[in-house]
C-alpha cells in the first residue's frame, strides 16, 4: 500500500490543484478585449498587433528601443530635498516616495540620457508615469534642466518624452515653480540654435501641458494619447456643453492644429532622427545619378560582320 500512498494519491491530488498563472502573462487590449501574450506585446513595443492600441511603455524599455543598440549614457542629475514641506495627507509623502522607489527601482519619475539615434548624438529625457503618475516635482524639474544644459554643452538636439499627470501636489508651490524654470531651459536651447522635440505620450495633462510639453519646435504625439490641461468632466461642467467623444486625443489635437503629427511608436525613432537631422542641417549623402545617357554602340562595330554578306550579294549579281 506504500506505493499507493506515496505515488498514486499525490498525482490524483495534483490533478485537482489549481494551476497558478502569473497575472501579467496575458494582457487585455482596452479597446477590443483581445488577449495578447506579454512577450509578443513587448516585441511589438507595447502596441497591440491587431488593434494598434498603444499601451504605456516602461521608461527603461523606451530608452533601449530609442537609442542605437540600446546603448546610452545616463546624465547626472542634482539631488534635491526629499520632502521640503513635510507634507502628509492620507499618507506621508516620504512613505509615498519609498513605495514608488521600491516599485520602480528608480529614484525619480524621469530618466535623462545621451546616446546615438541613427548615428546622431541626441540628449533625451523620458518621464515614467508609474512613479507617482510622472508628476512634476523639484527633482524632475532639476533633471530636465540638467539634461537641457548638457544638450547645450554638447550641442545636441534635446528630445522630451512626456507622460505625466501634472505638478506634484505634495510639493506645493515648489513644484509649480518648475513650470517657468523648465520654460527657461527651453529658451536656452533656442538661443543655442538646438532643436527641442517633444513626444506626447498617454497621458500628458496638468501643469506639464502648460509648460515644457507644448513648447517644442516640433510637437509629435503617439496615437490615442490623452493630451490636455484640465479633465474632461471639469471642462464640461465649466462650459456646460457636451464634448466630442475624441476630445483631448492626439488625433483631435492634430485636426485642430495643436500638434504637428501623430506617429506610431514603431516609426518614432526614425521620424525623430530625420527631423533632428533636418533642423541641425546635417549633411546627407545622396546617391549619385548618371547625368549623361549611355552611349549607343557605333555602327562601325557591325560593319565588319556585315561585309561578307554584302560581298556575296555582289557576286550573285555579277553571275547573273
Secondary structure, DSSP 4 states (H G I P E B T S, - for coil): -HHIIIIIHHHHHHHHSPPP--TTSEEE-TTT--EEEHHHHHHTTTB-TTT--B----HHHHHHHHSGGG-EEEPP-----S-TT--BSSSBHHHHHHHHHHHHSSSSSEEEEEEEETTEEEEEEEE-TTTGGG-B-HHHHHHHHHHHHHHHHHT-EEEEEEEE-SB-GGGHHHHHHHHHHHHHHHHHHHHTT--EEEEEEEEE-GGGTTTGGG--SEEEE-TT-BB-SS-HHHHHHHHTSPPPTTTTBHHHHHHTTSSSEE--GGGHHHHHHHHHHHHTT----PPP---SPPPPPPTHHHHHHHHHHHHHHHHHHHH-
